[in-house]
Amino acid sequence: MPETCPVKLHKSALVFSKFCADMEMLPSYTPIFLIDRRGRIINKRKLSTSKDDFESIYNLVSDTETSFINESERACDAYAVKGKADDGKCFIVVSKDRDGFSRCVVCSYSEDKCIKLHDYIEKLCSYKDYLDSFASLAFSSMARLPVKRLFRMKISGAMELWELSSGTDSSEKRISFPIMLALEKLGAFASKANGAKIELVNAGNPVTSVVNVPEAFFKLAVSTMALVHRLSTNARVRVSVGEREQDGKVTITFSCKTNGKTDSIYQKALVSAFNERGMKSEALENDGEYTFAVHADVEKRAEAVISDVAFISRRIDAIVDDRVLSDMYFTISDI
Protein backbone atom coordinates (compact mmCIF):
# COMPACT_ATOMS: atom_id res chain seq x y z
CA MET A 1 0.00 0.00 0.00
CA PRO A 2 1.54 3.38 -1.00
CA GLU A 3 2.64 5.77 1.70
CA THR A 4 0.39 8.70 2.48
CA CYS A 5 1.69 12.23 3.06
CA PRO A 6 1.14 12.10 6.86
CA VAL A 7 3.23 8.91 7.08
CA LYS A 8 6.03 10.56 5.07
CA LEU A 9 5.96 13.64 7.28
CA HIS A 10 5.99 11.48 10.40
CA LYS A 11 9.10 9.69 9.14
CA SER A 12 10.84 12.98 8.37
CA ALA A 13 10.11 14.22 11.89
CA LEU A 14 11.69 11.09 13.39
CA VAL A 15 14.72 11.32 11.09
CA PHE A 16 15.17 15.02 11.87
CA SER A 17 14.84 14.44 15.62
CA LYS A 18 17.68 11.90 15.50
CA PHE A 19 19.65 14.25 13.21
CA CYS A 20 19.39 17.06 15.79
CA ALA A 21 20.59 14.73 18.54
CA ASP A 22 23.56 13.60 16.43
CA MET A 23 24.59 17.21 15.77
CA GLU A 24 24.88 18.22 19.43
CA MET A 25 28.68 18.31 19.07
CA LEU A 26 28.39 21.30 16.72
CA PRO A 27 27.94 24.94 17.86
CA SER A 28 24.36 25.51 19.01
CA TYR A 29 23.86 28.21 16.35
CA THR A 30 24.66 25.84 13.46
CA PRO A 31 21.86 25.77 10.85
CA ILE A 32 20.76 22.23 9.98
CA PHE A 33 17.92 21.03 7.78
CA LEU A 34 16.45 17.99 6.07
CA ILE A 35 15.66 17.83 2.34
CA ASP A 36 13.79 15.37 0.16
CA ARG A 37 14.99 13.99 -3.18
CA ARG A 38 13.90 17.18 -4.97
CA GLY A 39 15.90 19.41 -2.63
CA ARG A 40 12.85 20.74 -0.80
CA ILE A 41 13.45 21.67 2.86
CA ILE A 42 11.24 19.43 5.00
CA ASN A 43 12.52 20.26 8.50
CA LYS A 44 14.94 22.92 9.72
CA ARG A 45 16.62 24.42 12.80
CA LYS A 46 18.43 27.79 13.06
CA LEU A 47 18.06 28.23 9.29
CA SER A 48 16.96 31.61 7.96
CA THR A 49 15.31 31.56 4.54
CA SER A 50 13.80 34.30 2.44
CA LYS A 51 10.03 34.64 2.71
CA ASP A 52 9.89 35.24 -1.04
CA ASP A 53 11.70 31.99 -1.92
CA PHE A 54 10.39 28.44 -2.01
CA GLU A 55 12.20 26.57 0.77
CA SER A 56 14.76 24.57 -1.17
CA ILE A 57 18.49 23.90 -0.96
CA TYR A 58 18.76 25.44 -4.44
CA ASN A 59 17.87 28.85 -3.00
CA LEU A 60 20.71 28.61 -0.46
CA VAL A 61 23.46 28.30 -3.07
CA SER A 62 24.46 30.15 -6.23
CA ASP A 63 22.89 29.16 -9.56
CA THR A 64 26.22 27.75 -10.72
CA GLU A 65 26.01 25.02 -8.06
CA THR A 66 22.70 23.56 -9.29
CA SER A 67 24.19 21.03 -11.71
CA PHE A 68 26.70 19.87 -9.07
CA ILE A 69 23.90 19.21 -6.57
CA ASN A 70 21.95 17.24 -9.16
CA GLU A 71 24.98 15.13 -10.10
CA SER A 72 25.96 14.56 -6.48
CA GLU A 73 22.46 13.48 -5.45
CA ARG A 74 22.71 10.67 -7.99
CA ALA A 75 26.35 9.67 -7.53
CA CYS A 76 27.50 10.57 -3.99
CA ASP A 77 26.56 9.61 -0.46
CA ALA A 78 27.97 12.90 0.85
CA TYR A 79 29.05 16.16 -0.73
CA ALA A 80 29.77 19.80 0.17
CA VAL A 81 28.44 22.73 -1.81
CA LYS A 82 29.32 26.41 -1.33
CA GLY A 83 26.46 28.33 0.26
CA LYS A 84 25.32 31.95 0.44
CA ALA A 85 25.14 32.33 4.24
CA ASP A 86 27.62 34.57 6.10
CA ASP A 87 28.46 36.43 2.89
CA GLY A 88 29.32 33.16 1.20
CA LYS A 89 31.70 32.00 3.94
CA CYS A 90 30.10 28.60 4.35
CA PHE A 91 29.61 25.16 2.89
CA ILE A 92 26.46 23.08 3.07
CA VAL A 93 27.42 19.48 3.80
CA VAL A 94 24.77 17.09 2.46
CA SER A 95 24.65 13.40 3.44
CA LYS A 96 21.99 10.89 2.44
CA ASP A 97 19.78 9.38 5.11
CA ARG A 98 17.14 6.68 5.03
CA ASP A 99 13.68 7.00 3.46
CA GLY A 100 14.91 9.29 0.68
CA PHE A 101 15.95 12.22 2.90
CA SER A 102 19.32 14.01 3.05
CA ARG A 103 20.79 15.68 6.14
CA CYS A 104 22.25 19.16 5.61
CA VAL A 105 24.65 21.07 7.87
CA VAL A 106 25.80 24.64 7.22
CA CYS A 107 29.51 24.78 8.16
CA SER A 108 30.62 28.42 8.33
CA TYR A 109 34.18 29.71 8.55
CA SER A 110 33.24 33.31 9.32
CA GLU A 111 34.18 34.86 12.69
CA ASP A 112 30.54 35.77 13.36
CA LYS A 113 29.39 34.96 16.92
CA CYS A 114 33.02 34.61 18.08
CA ILE A 115 34.10 37.03 20.81
CA LYS A 116 37.67 35.79 21.20
CA LEU A 117 40.11 34.09 18.88
CA HIS A 118 39.84 30.92 20.94
CA ASP A 119 36.07 30.87 20.29
CA TYR A 120 36.77 30.97 16.58
CA ILE A 121 39.25 28.10 16.80
CA GLU A 122 36.71 25.98 18.70
CA LYS A 123 34.11 26.75 16.02
CA LEU A 124 36.46 25.79 13.19
CA CYS A 125 37.60 22.60 14.94
CA SER A 126 34.05 21.40 15.56
CA TYR A 127 33.21 21.77 11.86
CA LYS A 128 36.50 20.18 10.82
CA ASP A 129 35.76 17.16 13.03
CA TYR A 130 32.37 16.85 11.37
CA LEU A 131 33.93 17.04 7.90
CA ASP A 132 36.53 14.44 8.87
CA SER A 133 33.77 12.05 9.95
CA PHE A 134 33.07 11.37 6.28
CA ALA A 135 35.28 8.77 4.63
CA SER A 136 34.54 10.36 1.27
CA LEU A 137 33.21 13.87 0.63
CA ALA A 138 32.76 15.28 -2.86
CA PHE A 139 33.10 19.05 -3.32
CA SER A 140 32.17 21.53 -5.99
CA SER A 141 34.81 22.82 -8.39
CA MET A 142 33.30 26.29 -7.88
CA ALA A 143 34.94 26.51 -4.43
CA ARG A 144 38.35 28.22 -4.32
CA LEU A 145 39.71 25.48 -2.06
CA PRO A 146 38.42 22.01 -1.13
CA VAL A 147 36.29 22.42 1.96
CA LYS A 148 38.48 20.24 4.24
CA ARG A 149 41.66 22.00 3.15
CA LEU A 150 40.12 25.43 3.74
CA PHE A 151 39.08 24.60 7.31
CA ARG A 152 42.50 23.11 8.09
CA MET A 153 44.22 26.22 6.73
CA LYS A 154 42.01 28.49 8.85
CA ILE A 155 42.67 26.42 11.97
CA SER A 156 46.42 26.46 11.34
CA GLY A 157 46.51 30.26 10.89
CA ALA A 158 44.23 31.02 13.83
CA MET A 159 46.05 28.57 16.13
CA GLU A 160 49.45 30.08 15.34
CA LEU A 161 48.25 33.59 16.18
CA TRP A 162 46.46 32.38 19.31
CA GLU A 163 49.64 30.70 20.58
CA LEU A 164 51.64 33.87 19.91
CA SER A 165 49.06 35.97 21.77
CA SER A 166 48.87 33.61 24.75
CA GLY A 167 52.30 34.46 26.11
CA THR A 168 56.00 34.27 25.31
CA ASP A 169 58.26 31.29 24.90
CA SER A 170 61.26 31.51 27.24
CA SER A 171 63.44 30.07 24.48
CA GLU A 172 62.28 32.62 21.88
CA LYS A 173 65.28 34.23 20.24
CA ARG A 174 65.85 37.95 19.85
CA ILE A 175 67.55 39.13 16.69
CA SER A 176 68.78 42.42 15.30
CA PHE A 177 68.27 43.55 11.70
CA PRO A 178 67.66 46.66 9.56
CA ILE A 179 63.94 47.26 9.89
CA MET A 180 63.42 48.46 6.31
CA LEU A 181 65.02 45.29 4.95
CA ALA A 182 62.54 43.15 6.87
CA LEU A 183 59.50 45.25 5.94
CA GLU A 184 60.43 45.23 2.27
CA LYS A 185 60.61 41.43 2.25
CA LEU A 186 57.46 40.98 4.33
CA GLY A 187 55.62 43.51 2.15
CA ALA A 188 56.68 41.62 -0.98
CA PHE A 189 55.29 38.43 0.54
CA ALA A 190 51.95 40.12 1.29
CA SER A 191 51.73 41.58 -2.21
CA LYS A 192 52.48 38.23 -3.81
CA ALA A 193 50.02 36.42 -1.56
CA ASN A 194 46.92 38.31 -2.66
CA GLY A 195 47.84 41.43 -4.57
CA ALA A 196 47.78 43.78 -1.59
CA LYS A 197 49.42 47.11 -2.35
CA ILE A 198 52.03 47.62 0.37
CA GLU A 199 53.46 51.15 0.41
CA LEU A 200 56.61 51.65 2.50
CA VAL A 201 57.25 55.16 3.78
CA ASN A 202 60.27 56.54 5.64
CA ALA A 203 59.25 58.92 8.40
CA GLY A 204 62.37 60.96 9.07
CA ASN A 205 65.53 59.01 8.29
CA PRO A 206 65.03 55.42 9.49
CA VAL A 207 66.69 53.66 6.57
CA THR A 208 69.63 52.58 8.71
CA SER A 209 67.58 51.89 11.85
CA VAL A 210 68.35 48.48 13.28
CA VAL A 211 65.88 46.94 15.71
CA ASN A 212 66.30 44.24 18.30
CA VAL A 213 63.12 42.17 18.63
CA PRO A 214 61.91 38.61 19.22
CA GLU A 215 61.88 36.48 16.10
CA ALA A 216 58.08 36.28 16.30
CA PHE A 217 58.07 39.87 15.03
CA PHE A 218 58.10 38.61 11.44
CA LYS A 219 54.91 36.56 11.81
CA LEU A 220 53.22 39.33 13.76
CA ALA A 221 54.17 42.00 11.22
CA VAL A 222 52.80 39.91 8.34
CA SER A 223 49.64 39.25 10.35
CA THR A 224 49.22 42.99 10.93
CA MET A 225 49.58 43.65 7.19
CA ALA A 226 46.89 41.02 6.63
CA LEU A 227 44.53 42.64 9.14
CA VAL A 228 45.01 46.14 7.74
CA HIS A 229 44.57 44.84 4.19
CA ARG A 230 41.31 43.21 5.26
CA LEU A 231 40.03 46.50 6.67
CA SER A 232 41.20 48.58 3.71
CA THR A 233 38.68 49.95 1.25
CA ASN A 234 41.15 49.89 -1.65
CA ALA A 235 43.57 47.01 -0.83
CA ARG A 236 46.28 49.56 0.05
CA VAL A 237 48.36 49.24 3.20
CA ARG A 238 50.69 52.08 4.16
CA VAL A 239 53.65 51.08 6.32
CA SER A 240 55.74 53.87 7.79
CA VAL A 241 58.81 53.74 10.03
CA GLY A 242 60.22 56.46 12.26
CA GLU A 243 62.83 56.54 15.01
CA ARG A 244 62.05 58.35 18.25
CA GLU A 245 65.26 59.79 19.62
CA GLN A 246 63.81 60.54 23.06
CA ASP A 247 63.33 56.89 24.05
CA GLY A 248 65.39 54.91 21.57
CA LYS A 249 62.38 53.30 19.93
CA VAL A 250 61.37 52.70 16.33
CA THR A 251 57.67 53.15 15.61
CA ILE A 252 56.21 51.01 12.81
CA THR A 253 52.78 52.15 11.69
CA PHE A 254 50.40 50.13 9.51
CA SER A 255 47.46 52.16 8.20
CA CYS A 256 44.67 52.20 5.62
CA LYS A 257 41.44 53.90 4.63
CA THR A 258 38.53 51.97 6.10
CA ASN A 259 34.77 52.13 6.39
CA GLY A 260 34.02 48.93 8.27
CA LYS A 261 34.19 47.37 11.72
CA THR A 262 37.78 47.54 12.95
CA ASP A 263 37.61 45.98 16.43
CA SER A 264 38.18 42.31 15.58
CA ILE A 265 39.34 39.14 17.29
CA TYR A 266 42.57 39.43 15.29
CA GLN A 267 43.27 42.97 16.45
CA LYS A 268 42.91 41.94 20.09
CA ALA A 269 45.21 38.95 19.58
CA LEU A 270 47.87 41.00 17.77
CA VAL A 271 47.93 43.74 20.41
CA SER A 272 48.33 41.07 23.09
CA ALA A 273 51.08 39.23 21.16
CA PHE A 274 53.15 42.38 20.58
CA ASN A 275 52.71 43.63 24.12
CA GLU A 276 53.68 40.25 25.62
CA ARG A 277 57.03 40.62 23.85
CA GLY A 278 57.72 44.12 25.07
CA MET A 279 56.68 45.79 21.82
CA LYS A 280 53.96 48.17 22.91
CA SER A 281 51.19 48.39 20.34
CA GLU A 282 47.86 50.11 19.90
CA ALA A 283 45.14 50.32 17.27
CA LEU A 284 43.05 53.38 16.46
CA GLU A 285 40.28 54.24 13.99
CA ASN A 286 39.65 57.92 13.38
CA ASP A 287 37.60 59.52 10.63
CA GLY A 288 37.91 56.59 8.23
CA GLU A 289 41.62 56.03 8.88
CA TYR A 290 42.71 52.84 10.63
CA THR A 291 46.15 52.74 12.27
CA PHE A 292 48.02 49.94 14.03
CA ALA A 293 51.29 51.11 15.63
CA VAL A 294 54.11 49.01 17.07
CA HIS A 295 57.10 50.31 19.06
CA ALA A 296 60.33 48.30 18.86
CA ASP A 297 63.72 48.68 20.53
CA VAL A 298 66.59 50.18 18.56
CA GLU A 299 69.78 48.11 18.55
CA LYS A 300 72.40 50.30 20.20
CA ARG A 301 75.28 48.43 18.58
CA ALA A 302 73.93 48.72 15.06
CA GLU A 303 77.36 48.54 13.43
CA ALA A 304 77.75 45.01 14.75
CA VAL A 305 74.88 43.67 12.68
CA ILE A 306 75.03 45.63 9.45
CA SER A 307 77.64 43.20 8.14
CA ASP A 308 75.19 40.34 8.76
CA VAL A 309 72.52 41.68 6.40
CA ALA A 310 72.89 38.73 4.03
CA PHE A 311 72.44 36.26 6.91
CA ILE A 312 69.37 38.09 8.23
CA SER A 313 67.95 38.28 4.71
CA ARG A 314 68.20 34.50 4.32
CA ARG A 315 66.61 34.03 7.73
CA ILE A 316 63.64 36.18 6.76
CA ASP A 317 63.31 34.29 3.47
CA ALA A 318 63.13 31.00 5.38
CA ILE A 319 60.37 32.36 7.63
CA VAL A 320 58.41 33.69 4.65
CA ASP A 321 58.61 30.26 2.99
CA ASP A 322 56.98 28.64 6.02
CA ARG A 323 53.51 27.35 5.15
CA VAL A 324 52.20 28.44 8.55
CA LEU A 325 52.87 32.08 7.64
CA SER A 326 50.74 31.70 4.51
CA ASP A 327 47.98 30.13 6.59
CA MET A 328 48.09 33.08 8.99
CA TYR A 329 47.99 35.63 6.20
CA PHE A 330 45.09 34.03 4.32
CA THR A 331 43.13 33.47 7.54
CA ILE A 332 43.44 37.01 8.85
CA SER A 333 43.09 38.81 5.52
CA ASP A 334 39.95 36.69 4.91
CA ILE A 335 40.76 35.91 1.30
C-alpha positions as CSV (number, residue, x, y, z in Angstrom):
1,M,0.0,0.0,0.0
2,P,1.5,3.4,-1.0
3,E,2.6,5.8,1.7
4,T,0.4,8.7,2.5
5,C,1.7,12.2,3.1
6,P,1.1,12.1,6.9
7,V,3.2,8.9,7.1
8,K,6.0,10.6,5.1
9,L,6.0,13.6,7.3
10,H,6.0,11.5,10.4
11,K,9.1,9.7,9.1
12,S,10.8,13.0,8.4
13,A,10.1,14.2,11.9
14,L,11.7,11.1,13.4
15,V,14.7,11.3,11.1
16,F,15.2,15.0,11.9
17,S,14.8,14.4,15.6
18,K,17.7,11.9,15.5
19,F,19.7,14.3,13.2
20,C,19.4,17.1,15.8
21,A,20.6,14.7,18.5
22,D,23.6,13.6,16.4
23,M,24.6,17.2,15.8
24,E,24.9,18.2,19.4
25,M,28.7,18.3,19.1
26,L,28.4,21.3,16.7
27,P,27.9,24.9,17.9
28,S,24.4,25.5,19.0
29,Y,23.9,28.2,16.3
30,T,24.7,25.8,13.5
31,P,21.9,25.8,10.9
32,I,20.8,22.2,10.0
33,F,17.9,21.0,7.8
34,L,16.4,18.0,6.1
35,I,15.7,17.8,2.3
36,D,13.8,15.4,0.2
37,R,15.0,14.0,-3.2
38,R,13.9,17.2,-5.0
39,G,15.9,19.4,-2.6
40,R,12.8,20.7,-0.8
41,I,13.5,21.7,2.9
42,I,11.2,19.4,5.0
43,N,12.5,20.3,8.5
44,K,14.9,22.9,9.7
45,R,16.6,24.4,12.8
46,K,18.4,27.8,13.1
47,L,18.1,28.2,9.3
48,S,17.0,31.6,8.0
49,T,15.3,31.6,4.5
50,S,13.8,34.3,2.4
51,K,10.0,34.6,2.7
52,D,9.9,35.2,-1.0
53,D,11.7,32.0,-1.9
54,F,10.4,28.4,-2.0
55,E,12.2,26.6,0.8
56,S,14.8,24.6,-1.2
57,I,18.5,23.9,-1.0
58,Y,18.8,25.4,-4.4
59,N,17.9,28.9,-3.0
60,L,20.7,28.6,-0.5
61,V,23.5,28.3,-3.1
62,S,24.5,30.1,-6.2
63,D,22.9,29.2,-9.6
64,T,26.2,27.7,-10.7
65,E,26.0,25.0,-8.1
66,T,22.7,23.6,-9.3
67,S,24.2,21.0,-11.7
68,F,26.7,19.9,-9.1
69,I,23.9,19.2,-6.6
70,N,21.9,17.2,-9.2
71,E,25.0,15.1,-10.1
72,S,26.0,14.6,-6.5
73,E,22.5,13.5,-5.4
74,R,22.7,10.7,-8.0
75,A,26.4,9.7,-7.5
76,C,27.5,10.6,-4.0
77,D,26.6,9.6,-0.5
78,A,28.0,12.9,0.9
79,Y,29.1,16.2,-0.7
80,A,29.8,19.8,0.2
81,V,28.4,22.7,-1.8
82,K,29.3,26.4,-1.3
83,G,26.5,28.3,0.3
84,K,25.3,32.0,0.4
85,A,25.1,32.3,4.2
86,D,27.6,34.6,6.1
87,D,28.5,36.4,2.9
88,G,29.3,33.2,1.2
89,K,31.7,32.0,3.9
90,C,30.1,28.6,4.3
91,F,29.6,25.2,2.9
92,I,26.5,23.1,3.1
93,V,27.4,19.5,3.8
94,V,24.8,17.1,2.5
95,S,24.6,13.4,3.4
96,K,22.0,10.9,2.4
97,D,19.8,9.4,5.1
98,R,17.1,6.7,5.0
99,D,13.7,7.0,3.5
100,G,14.9,9.3,0.7
101,F,16.0,12.2,2.9
102,S,19.3,14.0,3.0
103,R,20.8,15.7,6.1
104,C,22.2,19.2,5.6
105,V,24.7,21.1,7.9
106,V,25.8,24.6,7.2
107,C,29.5,24.8,8.2
108,S,30.6,28.4,8.3
109,Y,34.2,29.7,8.6
110,S,33.2,33.3,9.3
111,E,34.2,34.9,12.7
112,D,30.5,35.8,13.4
113,K,29.4,35.0,16.9
114,C,33.0,34.6,18.1
115,I,34.1,37.0,20.8
116,K,37.7,35.8,21.2
117,L,40.1,34.1,18.9
118,H,39.8,30.9,20.9
119,D,36.1,30.9,20.3
120,Y,36.8,31.0,16.6
121,I,39.3,28.1,16.8
122,E,36.7,26.0,18.7
123,K,34.1,26.8,16.0
124,L,36.5,25.8,13.2
125,C,37.6,22.6,14.9
126,S,34.0,21.4,15.6
127,Y,33.2,21.8,11.9
128,K,36.5,20.2,10.8
129,D,35.8,17.2,13.0
130,Y,32.4,16.8,11.4
131,L,33.9,17.0,7.9
132,D,36.5,14.4,8.9
133,S,33.8,12.0,10.0
134,F,33.1,11.4,6.3
135,A,35.3,8.8,4.6
136,S,34.5,10.4,1.3
137,L,33.2,13.9,0.6
138,A,32.8,15.3,-2.9
139,F,33.1,19.1,-3.3
140,S,32.2,21.5,-6.0
141,S,34.8,22.8,-8.4
142,M,33.3,26.3,-7.9
143,A,34.9,26.5,-4.4
144,R,38.4,28.2,-4.3
145,L,39.7,25.5,-2.1
146,P,38.4,22.0,-1.1
147,V,36.3,22.4,2.0
148,K,38.5,20.2,4.2
149,R,41.7,22.0,3.2
150,L,40.1,25.4,3.7
151,F,39.1,24.6,7.3
152,R,42.5,23.1,8.1
153,M,44.2,26.2,6.7
154,K,42.0,28.5,8.8
155,I,42.7,26.4,12.0
156,S,46.4,26.5,11.3
157,G,46.5,30.3,10.9
158,A,44.2,31.0,13.8
159,M,46.1,28.6,16.1
160,E,49.4,30.1,15.3
161,L,48.3,33.6,16.2
162,W,46.5,32.4,19.3
163,E,49.6,30.7,20.6
164,L,51.6,33.9,19.9
165,S,49.1,36.0,21.8
166,S,48.9,33.6,24.7
167,G,52.3,34.5,26.1
168,T,56.0,34.3,25.3
169,D,58.3,31.3,24.9
170,S,61.3,31.5,27.2
171,S,63.4,30.1,24.5
172,E,62.3,32.6,21.9
173,K,65.3,34.2,20.2
174,R,65.8,37.9,19.8
175,I,67.5,39.1,16.7
176,S,68.8,42.4,15.3
177,F,68.3,43.6,11.7
178,P,67.7,46.7,9.6
179,I,63.9,47.3,9.9
180,M,63.4,48.5,6.3
181,L,65.0,45.3,4.9
182,A,62.5,43.2,6.9
183,L,59.5,45.2,5.9
184,E,60.4,45.2,2.3
185,K,60.6,41.4,2.2
186,L,57.5,41.0,4.3
187,G,55.6,43.5,2.2
188,A,56.7,41.6,-1.0
189,F,55.3,38.4,0.5
190,A,51.9,40.1,1.3
191,S,51.7,41.6,-2.2
192,K,52.5,38.2,-3.8
193,A,50.0,36.4,-1.6
194,N,46.9,38.3,-2.7
195,G,47.8,41.4,-4.6
196,A,47.8,43.8,-1.6
197,K,49.4,47.1,-2.4
198,I,52.0,47.6,0.4
199,E,53.5,51.1,0.4
200,L,56.6,51.6,2.5
201,V,57.3,55.2,3.8
202,N,60.3,56.5,5.6
203,A,59.3,58.9,8.4
204,G,62.4,61.0,9.1
205,N,65.5,59.0,8.3
206,P,65.0,55.4,9.5
207,V,66.7,53.7,6.6
208,T,69.6,52.6,8.7
209,S,67.6,51.9,11.8
210,V,68.4,48.5,13.3
211,V,65.9,46.9,15.7
212,N,66.3,44.2,18.3
213,V,63.1,42.2,18.6
214,P,61.9,38.6,19.2
215,E,61.9,36.5,16.1
216,A,58.1,36.3,16.3
217,F,58.1,39.9,15.0
218,F,58.1,38.6,11.4
219,K,54.9,36.6,11.8
220,L,53.2,39.3,13.8
221,A,54.2,42.0,11.2
222,V,52.8,39.9,8.3
223,S,49.6,39.3,10.3
224,T,49.2,43.0,10.9
225,M,49.6,43.6,7.2
226,A,46.9,41.0,6.6
227,L,44.5,42.6,9.1
228,V,45.0,46.1,7.7
229,H,44.6,44.8,4.2
230,R,41.3,43.2,5.3
231,L,40.0,46.5,6.7
232,S,41.2,48.6,3.7
233,T,38.7,49.9,1.3
234,N,41.2,49.9,-1.6
235,A,43.6,47.0,-0.8
236,R,46.3,49.6,0.0
237,V,48.4,49.2,3.2
238,R,50.7,52.1,4.2
239,V,53.7,51.1,6.3
240,S,55.7,53.9,7.8
241,V,58.8,53.7,10.0
242,G,60.2,56.5,12.3
243,E,62.8,56.5,15.0
244,R,62.1,58.4,18.3
245,E,65.3,59.8,19.6
246,Q,63.8,60.5,23.1
247,D,63.3,56.9,24.1
248,G,65.4,54.9,21.6
249,K,62.4,53.3,19.9
250,V,61.4,52.7,16.3
251,T,57.7,53.1,15.6
252,I,56.2,51.0,12.8
253,T,52.8,52.1,11.7
254,F,50.4,50.1,9.5
255,S,47.5,52.2,8.2
256,C,44.7,52.2,5.6
257,K,41.4,53.9,4.6
258,T,38.5,52.0,6.1
259,N,34.8,52.1,6.4
260,G,34.0,48.9,8.3
261,K,34.2,47.4,11.7
262,T,37.8,47.5,13.0
263,D,37.6,46.0,16.4
264,S,38.2,42.3,15.6
265,I,39.3,39.1,17.3
266,Y,42.6,39.4,15.3
267,Q,43.3,43.0,16.5
268,K,42.9,41.9,20.1
269,A,45.2,39.0,19.6
270,L,47.9,41.0,17.8
271,V,47.9,43.7,20.4
272,S,48.3,41.1,23.1
273,A,51.1,39.2,21.2
274,F,53.1,42.4,20.6
275,N,52.7,43.6,24.1
276,E,53.7,40.2,25.6
277,R,57.0,40.6,23.9
278,G,57.7,44.1,25.1
279,M,56.7,45.8,21.8
280,K,54.0,48.2,22.9
281,S,51.2,48.4,20.3
282,E,47.9,50.1,19.9
283,A,45.1,50.3,17.3
284,L,43.0,53.4,16.5
285,E,40.3,54.2,14.0
286,N,39.7,57.9,13.4
287,D,37.6,59.5,10.6
288,G,37.9,56.6,8.2
289,E,41.6,56.0,8.9
290,Y,42.7,52.8,10.6
291,T,46.2,52.7,12.3
292,F,48.0,49.9,14.0
293,A,51.3,51.1,15.6
294,V,54.1,49.0,17.1
295,H,57.1,50.3,19.1
296,A,60.3,48.3,18.9
297,D,63.7,48.7,20.5
298,V,66.6,50.2,18.6
299,E,69.8,48.1,18.5
300,K,72.4,50.3,20.2
301,R,75.3,48.4,18.6
302,A,73.9,48.7,15.1
303,E,77.4,48.5,13.4
304,A,77.7,45.0,14.8
305,V,74.9,43.7,12.7
306,I,75.0,45.6,9.5
307,S,77.6,43.2,8.1
308,D,75.2,40.3,8.8
309,V,72.5,41.7,6.4
310,A,72.9,38.7,4.0
311,F,72.4,36.3,6.9
312,I,69.4,38.1,8.2
313,S,68.0,38.3,4.7
314,R,68.2,34.5,4.3
315,R,66.6,34.0,7.7
316,I,63.6,36.2,6.8
317,D,63.3,34.3,3.5
318,A,63.1,31.0,5.4
319,I,60.4,32.4,7.6
320,V,58.4,33.7,4.6
321,D,58.6,30.3,3.0
322,D,57.0,28.6,6.0
323,R,53.5,27.3,5.2
324,V,52.2,28.4,8.5
325,L,52.9,32.1,7.6
326,S,50.7,31.7,4.5
327,D,48.0,30.1,6.6
328,M,48.1,33.1,9.0
329,Y,48.0,35.6,6.2
330,F,45.1,34.0,4.3
331,T,43.1,33.5,7.5
332,I,43.4,37.0,8.9
333,S,43.1,38.8,5.5
334,D,39.9,36.7,4.9
335,I,40.8,35.9,1.3
